């Protein structure tokens, strides 16, 4: 017999079923008869099933009218949710089981509430029972929600789009005229997404890829019991009160049982387990008032052994961006979450978090260890009560509060960190090492995440503190002292510090020390006084190559004149000396010096008083006074700093009763060629390049120099005069007075007047001296009558009879000369017109 084909159509899908009967020509034995009977029975059963499904499909299509169901469903859902609810296509399907499909279910916001729809579901499927269909009833026992998206938000005014989802006028439970009956036994949610944003608090999170399976069984008086399993792919969260960063972790999952009594509309959660970021919390509690406009809930989360690593998000973002922090240890969590008291208000969270041997690692090193204690959680505040542990290998205790919304911090900490450990942990600047004891007692108020602007008060007492730095040649040692902290200020009073073997006493304060350590921030500001009987800065700031120092004055003159220094190029000397202008200052402020003796390599100063002022654009030494070069000096100097190629500078220097040899050796190329007692008034201004060398085109100034009771010897000018006069006495010329006035313009000195008077005669000159050594000077030379016999006038053209007449008359010989060439080997020639210089 040929097979018969039966076509079943449901949901536009064809299915084939082959029913076989016994074929012709088979054995008529009993076995064959049993086989034919079994085949016919099986075929009849399959046919009955197919026929039954076909009948049920027809019945379901007859019982469920799409338009009637939509007309009944939409207003009741809208009333129940207090929102406009709309649906798309409604259709009936038989396979894989009899069901009703509703597509594009949308729950809109109320009028005037911006943002996306509060909820949208791609499809809702209602599975119906088979037997009631045969009796003409549509009983739904399973619900499938596919692709639901839920968007919850609270705007800047505190108004939410979900606070009134369940109004008191809800028609929930009104099943009159319903085209179907609900007896839900199972609910399945797939590919769900939940987004929440709270503008006032800055909290937001998104859960994606959610799946929920719930099995519901009825209990007496319309009550029910449900077993719920939920999981999700990922969680993105941002809590501005904790961190500005978006935290991404694996999505939460949960397994719990829930029970409701039906009439009072409450749900009790029993035996709940929630897992998030690899950690598990026990969940229990109660949701009440589900039929009112303000439902409430009271949930408890507990875990006695949670990984402390979850607290890493509580660390300030700027701290985590510059360090590599990690936390280990255990947390004991007991939290209660209570429903908001009004729509849109965040829930109340309270309870406690117990810390057990928590350690904070930074860059692989332990900063805080063995941290124990309890953090109390209230609706507004985290309360730390005597947390104890080790910081930098020393004991410490911490108490205080942190605001949960505003992140306001009020903390007091006391401890004795190991200063050697601070170095090992990288908590001190590079190149600095510390040792000794310190006792810290500090209170901190401010905001978490902006601790660089926090107010700090308290003290740090040190004993046997020693500090070494790679740039300082001697250690700094503090036998004992106290630093007082108030706000952003660190102050000290009459603090004794040993710099090498020198003992100084300092009083002062620093502000902005924490803020100044951040890149791009304004440097710390220092105000201090330093008094000492002796201070050897040469030992504290040693020369790196150990070679004899070349004075800055010689370097500057060689640079301006284009000379070498003892055969070495100026650039090489500058590099060796490390001359370089800083692009920015690392400290600002003012330091007052009062030192009996100050040594700095070749310089020996006594009775030093000065005020050093440092701004972000210049360094200035104001009102200095010190004994040097056998006399007393005073004046001011200001040098600009910055990244530009050139910066301004100015110098004013006055000296009295100084050694001409010492001063001129330090400031000029003349060296020890001139001796005597010198008084100087000097003013110079211009600009310096990045190597702190003067820029020739900009330099300008003037000077007045008076030298008394001295001598000049071995210079090109007096040697050429000695040769011109044929007198060895002029190779080493003594003088009683030598006043000079000159101007410095660009790379030349304009000598306005200079007159040297001594036993050998009188020389008056003026003219130009270029810094490269070239010059052009007009000289007037007057030789007294008693010295005429010691000179030769063969090169002057003056006859012997004239000399005899001058000697007899007791008159001086006045000569006019011109000196030119280079100072090392000048040329001298008669020029009678210049003799008038003697008359001025």
Secondary structure as the mmCIF struct_conf table of DSSP 4:
data_model
#
loop_
_struct_conf.conf_type_id
_struct_conf.id
_struct_conf.beg_label_comp_id
_struct_conf.beg_label_asym_id
_struct_conf.beg_label_seq_id
_struct_conf.end_label_comp_id
_struct_conf.end_label_asym_id
_struct_conf.end_label_seq_id
HELX_LH_PP_P HELX_LH_PP_P1 UNK A 2 UNK A 3
STRN STRN1 UNK A 4 UNK A 10
TURN_TY1_P TURN_TY1_P1 UNK A 11 UNK A 12
STRN STRN2 UNK A 13 UNK A 19
HELX_LH_PP_P HELX_LH_PP_P2 UNK A 22 UNK A 23
TURN_TY1_P TURN_TY1_P2 UNK A 24 UNK A 25
BEND BEND1 UNK A 29 UNK A 29
HELX_RH_AL_P HELX_RH_AL_P1 UNK A 30 UNK A 63
HELX_RH_AL_P HELX_RH_AL_P2 UNK A 66 UNK A 81
TURN_TY1_P TURN_TY1_P3 UNK A 82 UNK A 82
BEND BEND2 UNK A 83 UNK A 83
STRN STRN3 UNK A 85 UNK A 86
STRN STRN4 UNK A 90 UNK A 93
BEND BEND3 UNK A 95 UNK A 97
STRN STRN5 UNK A 99 UNK A 107
HELX_LH_PP_P HELX_LH_PP_P3 UNK A 108 UNK A 110
TURN_TY1_P TURN_TY1_P4 UNK A 111 UNK A 112
BEND BEND4 UNK A 115 UNK A 116
BEND BEND5 UNK A 118 UNK A 118
STRN STRN6 UNK A 119 UNK A 128
HELX_RH_AL_P HELX_RH_AL_P3 UNK A 130 UNK A 134
TURN_TY1_P TURN_TY1_P5 UNK A 135 UNK A 136
STRN STRN7 UNK A 139 UNK A 146
BEND BEND6 UNK A 147 UNK A 147
STRN STRN8 UNK A 149 UNK A 154
TURN_TY1_P TURN_TY1_P6 UNK A 156 UNK A 157
BEND BEND7 UNK A 158 UNK A 158
STRN STRN9 UNK A 160 UNK A 160
BEND BEND8 UNK A 161 UNK A 162
TURN_TY1_P TURN_TY1_P7 UNK A 163 UNK A 164
BEND BEND9 UNK A 165 UNK A 166
TURN_TY1_P TURN_TY1_P8 UNK A 168 UNK A 169
TURN_TY1_P TURN_TY1_P9 UNK A 172 UNK A 173
TURN_TY1_P TURN_TY1_P10 UNK A 176 UNK A 177
BEND BEND10 UNK A 179 UNK A 180
STRN STRN10 UNK A 181 UNK A 198
TURN_TY1_P TURN_TY1_P11 UNK A 199 UNK A 202
STRN STRN11 UNK A 203 UNK A 219
TURN_TY1_P TURN_TY1_P12 UNK A 220 UNK A 222
STRN STRN12 UNK A 223 UNK A 231
BEND BEND11 UNK A 233 UNK A 233
STRN STRN13 UNK A 234 UNK A 239
TURN_TY1_P TURN_TY1_P13 UNK A 240 UNK A 242
BEND BEND12 UNK A 244 UNK A 245
HELX_LH_PP_P HELX_LH_PP_P4 UNK A 246 UNK A 246
STRN STRN14 UNK A 247 UNK A 250
HELX_LH_PP_P HELX_LH_PP_P5 UNK A 251 UNK A 252
STRN STRN15 UNK A 253 UNK A 260
BEND BEND13 UNK A 262 UNK A 264
STRN STRN16 UNK A 267 UNK A 276
TURN_TY1_P TURN_TY1_P14 UNK A 277 UNK A 278
STRN STRN17 UNK A 279 UNK A 288
TURN_TY1_P TURN_TY1_P15 UNK A 290 UNK A 291
BEND BEND14 UNK A 292 UNK A 294
STRN STRN18 UNK A 296 UNK A 307
HELX_RH_3T_P HELX_RH_3T_P1 UNK A 308 UNK A 314
BEND BEND15 UNK A 315 UNK A 315
HELX_RH_AL_P HELX_RH_AL_P4 UNK A 317 UNK A 322
BEND BEND16 UNK A 323 UNK A 323
STRN STRN19 UNK A 325 UNK A 338
BEND BEND17 UNK A 341 UNK A 342
TURN_TY1_P TURN_TY1_P16 UNK A 343 UNK A 344
HELX_LH_PP_P HELX_LH_PP_P6 UNK A 345 UNK A 347
STRN STRN20 UNK A 348 UNK A 362
TURN_TY1_P TURN_TY1_P17 UNK A 363 UNK A 364
STRN STRN21 UNK A 365 UNK A 377
BEND BEND18 UNK A 379 UNK A 380
STRN STRN22 UNK A 381 UNK A 391
TURN_TY1_P TURN_TY1_P18 UNK A 392 UNK A 393
STRN STRN23 UNK A 394 UNK A 403
TURN_TY1_P TURN_TY1_P19 UNK A 404 UNK A 406
STRN STRN24 UNK A 408 UNK A 415
STRN STRN25 UNK A 418 UNK A 418
HELX_RH_AL_P HELX_RH_AL_P5 UNK A 419 UNK A 424
TURN_TY1_P TURN_TY1_P20 UNK A 425 UNK A 426
BEND BEND19 UNK A 428 UNK A 428
TURN_TY1_P TURN_TY1_P21 UNK A 430 UNK A 431
STRN STRN26 UNK A 432 UNK A 447
TURN_TY1_P TURN_TY1_P22 UNK A 448 UNK A 449
HELX_RH_3T_P HELX_RH_3T_P2 UNK A 451 UNK A 453
STRN STRN27 UNK A 455 UNK A 469
TURN_TY1_P TURN_TY1_P23 UNK A 470 UNK A 471
BEND BEND20 UNK A 473 UNK A 474
STRN STRN28 UNK A 476 UNK A 487
TURN_TY1_P TURN_TY1_P24 UNK A 488 UNK A 488
STRN STRN29 UNK A 489 UNK A 499
TURN_TY1_P TURN_TY1_P25 UNK A 500 UNK A 501
STRN STRN30 UNK A 502 UNK A 511
BEND BEND21 UNK A 512 UNK A 512
TURN_TY1_P TURN_TY1_P26 UNK A 513 UNK A 514
HELX_RH_3T_P HELX_RH_3T_P3 UNK A 515 UNK A 517
BEND BEND22 UNK A 518 UNK A 518
TURN_TY1_P TURN_TY1_P27 UNK A 519 UNK A 520
BEND BEND23 UNK A 521 UNK A 521
HELX_LH_PP_P HELX_LH_PP_P7 UNK A 522 UNK A 523
STRN STRN31 UNK A 524 UNK A 536
HELX_RH_AL_P HELX_RH_AL_P6 UNK A 537 UNK A 540
TURN_TY1_P TURN_TY1_P28 UNK A 541 UNK A 541
BEND BEND24 UNK A 544 UNK A 545
HELX_LH_PP_P HELX_LH_PP_P8 UNK A 547 UNK A 551
HELX_RH_AL_P HELX_RH_AL_P7 UNK A 552 UNK A 561
TURN_TY1_P TURN_TY1_P29 UNK A 562 UNK A 562
STRN STRN32 UNK A 565 UNK A 565
TURN_TY1_P TURN_TY1_P30 UNK A 566 UNK A 567
STRN STRN33 UNK A 568 UNK A 568
HELX_RH_AL_P HELX_RH_AL_P8 UNK A 570 UNK A 577
TURN_TY1_P TURN_TY1_P31 UNK A 578 UNK A 578
BEND BEND25 UNK A 583 UNK A 584
BEND BEND26 UNK A 586 UNK A 586
STRN STRN34 UNK A 587 UNK A 600
TURN_TY1_P TURN_TY1_P32 UNK A 601 UNK A 602
STRN STRN35 UNK A 603 UNK A 614
BEND BEND27 UNK A 616 UNK A 617
STRN STRN36 UNK A 618 UNK A 628
TURN_TY1_P TURN_TY1_P33 UNK A 629 UNK A 630
STRN STRN37 UNK A 631 UNK A 640
BEND BEND28 UNK A 642 UNK A 645
STRN STRN38 UNK A 646 UNK A 659
HELX_RH_AL_P HELX_RH_AL_P9 UNK A 660 UNK A 667
BEND BEND29 UNK A 668 UNK A 668
TURN_TY1_P TURN_TY1_P34 UNK A 669 UNK A 672
BEND BEND30 UNK A 673 UNK A 673
STRN STRN39 UNK A 674 UNK A 689
TURN_TY1_P TURN_TY1_P35 UNK A 690 UNK A 691
BEND BEND31 UNK A 692 UNK A 692
HELX_LH_PP_P HELX_LH_PP_P9 UNK A 693 UNK A 693
STRN STRN40 UNK A 694 UNK A 694
HELX_LH_PP_P HELX_LH_PP_P10 UNK A 695 UNK A 695
TURN_TY1_P TURN_TY1_P36 UNK A 696 UNK A 698
STRN STRN41 UNK A 700 UNK A 713
BEND BEND32 UNK A 714 UNK A 714
HELX_RH_AL_P HELX_RH_AL_P10 UNK A 716 UNK A 725
TURN_TY1_P TURN_TY1_P37 UNK A 726 UNK A 726
HELX_RH_3T_P HELX_RH_3T_P4 UNK A 728 UNK A 731
STRN STRN42 UNK A 732 UNK A 745
TURN_TY1_P TURN_TY1_P38 UNK A 746 UNK A 747
STRN STRN43 UNK A 748 UNK A 758
TURN_TY1_P TURN_TY1_P39 UNK A 759 UNK A 760
STRN STRN44 UNK A 761 UNK A 770
TURN_TY1_P TURN_TY1_P40 UNK A 771 UNK A 772
BEND BEND33 UNK A 773 UNK A 773
STRN STRN45 UNK A 774 UNK A 783
HELX_RH_3T_P HELX_RH_3T_P5 UNK A 785 UNK A 790
BEND BEND34 UNK A 791 UNK A 791
TURN_TY1_P TURN_TY1_P41 UNK A 794 UNK A 797
HELX_RH_AL_P HELX_RH_AL_P11 UNK A 800 UNK A 809
TURN_TY1_P TURN_TY1_P42 UNK A 810 UNK A 810
HELX_LH_PP_P HELX_LH_PP_P11 UNK A 812 UNK A 812
STRN STRN46 UNK A 813 UNK A 822
TURN_TY1_P TURN_TY1_P43 UNK A 823 UNK A 824
STRN STRN47 UNK A 825 UNK A 830
HELX_RH_3T_P HELX_RH_3T_P6 UNK A 832 UNK A 839
#
